[in-house]
Amino acid sequence: MLNLFRRKKPDPAATPESDRAKVDSPPSATIQPVDYPTLTPAARQTEVPTIARESAPAPAAALGKRGWRERLRGSGFARGISGLFSSNPKLDDALLDEIETALLTADVGVLACAALVGDLRKRMKAREFADAGALLNAFRADLITLLQPVALPLQIPQELRPFVILTVGVNGVGKTTTIGKLARRYKDEGRQVVLAAGDTFRAAAVAQLQAWGARNDVAVIAQGQNADAASVVFDALQAAQARGADVLIADTAGRLHTQQGLMAELGKIRRVLGKLDPAAPHEVLLVVDGTTGQNALSQLRQFQAAAGVTGLVVTKLDGTAKGGVVFALAREFGIPIRYAGIGEQPEDLRVFDPEAFVDALLPTREAFGAAG
């Protein structure tokens, strides 16, 4: 019997709290319940709509980049669903059970899975589908409907200078690399960018960010290893203000969401930034590893409480990443997914596009044969 509540093991324990300086307690925060979009007939689409293009792509990424389907074809989600529809299957309850199993295996989550499959089952019994191809089209529309509310690209208003982005996340999710790619994107858009090397604990973290800064011709404000992270970010904001920079992106040390002392450090960074700009940080990006699975939900809850997360970056969706956690995050929290990482190159950090993402996971008309 399938274990619907299987969880992946959390990341290895980070450095003990005793190695850090004591910090203030974090501000309290409450996660508001999400109003999950109802899959009404008006919201459904029986025809496959035109795929929306990525909004405001970086100029350097416009040419020669691999598409979403090419990047995500190896994911567990794509392999599982494509396998089900590879031979124009019979339209019956067994097909829906197999879809449900594929979704759970891909870490879509129990709640999102129940909503998606429940809708298809109800409509199949009402004889809305002529064949499995019609069901696949409805499934595609429901997946896009689930993701549309969180497909909100990050907007950087001209009047907010510098626009302060604080990046947070557990160890090993790719925060520093994501910052480097964001710096490249914003620099190519003609913005002046400053980076803050707030990860003062991990060996070589400062050097890694400085390498990205040199590669993109972007200033990096740093202090020595084990320096106070809040002090580094404070100095960086002062420097960004003095230079008239458009964007300040602050790195922070990776920390497990269960380490309360280290999580409190994020609250301190927020308060220190507020001394120079009461509205800062203007965006708190939580970087989530797409291979993490359902543990990503626990991470988001804790980082939301400690730092007030306003946007997500889901990395490592290419290769063997399952990818289904994107739907679980959207279903349970409704926090905007700003970017998706689908490769190692700077141009592979894409503005999240729900239609392109879903179409990359589902079989094409040609692969499905008579479907659609």
Phi, psi and omega in degrees: 000136183291130179275104184289345186245027178294137178236146175279154179294142179291168179298156177303150184299135178279185184296139184302153182296336183295341180276356180255156172288150179293141181233168181289165178287150182284157176290151179282149178211151180234132178275124180276143178297148183263135176275098184292132183295131178282135181276076182280159178305325181293332182275346183277159177230129179269340176255150179284113182285167177291137181291129178287142179280154177299131183279139175049059179287153177292139182306320183293340183265001188286330186249138169074012181269146180285146184282172181299315183297318181295325180284325189257002185295340180270001182289154179299323179299308183298318181294319182294312182290318180298324179296325181292326186256012185290339184234031179051070189291166177288140181277099181204180181297328180298322178296317179295322177297321179291323176297317179299317179296318179297321180293315180294321179296328180273011176067031175292331178099152186295315185294311180295320180297315180298320180293316183292308183290325178299320178295315180296319181296317179298317183286328177294319179293333177277005178060040177280341185253128178283329181201183181295332178296319178294322177296319179298319178297320179292322178298317178300314181297320179294320178297317180293320178300323179294324186269339185305318182297337181259001179274075183238100181301148179290124178257133179247100182296143180296329186283345179263101180225121356279149173278119189261122177247120177257122180257135182224166177159171179282176182295139169080011182274348179100032181298309184296318177296319178299319178299317178299319179291322176296319178301318178297315181300309184291326177296318179293338176277000178090016180265147173273125188240141173234138178249144178247121182276072184279353174272088183264007184254314183290133179299133177074002180296318179295316180297322179297316180292323177296325177295318176297320179297317179294321181295325183257004182057050182237137181290140178237123178264122186216159170233191181283168178297144181071010174291162179291122185298320180297322179295320179297313182293324177299312179298322181294321179293321176300316180295318180295321178294318181295326182273353184069032182292155179274323186222136170241123178247120184254125174277153174223158180291144175292144182208144174290142182293348179270353183268095189296322180297317179288326177295327179296333179299328179294322176297322178295318179299318178300316182292323179293318177299323181295341178289330179265328179214107184303337181270351184276147356284146181278338177216132174246106183266120172267121178268123183242133176283122182295345178271357185292328182078212187294343176297338178298330179294318177295320178300314182297319179302313184288319179290329175296318180292323185275325189233352180069063183299133179244350180199159182239147166237120179257116185257169172059037179280349179275176176068236185265007179300140182286321175084337184293341181299336177302318180290322179296317179297317180295317183294319189270329188242325181071016178280136184305135171265107185281314185221157174231134178264116183237025179171178186270338184282155180305323181286353179275001169270103189255148167300131185295124181237105186299322181291316178295322180295311181296316181296332178288337183267338184259156179293150178281166177301320181295318181291333183273349179075249185278354183293153175079000000 
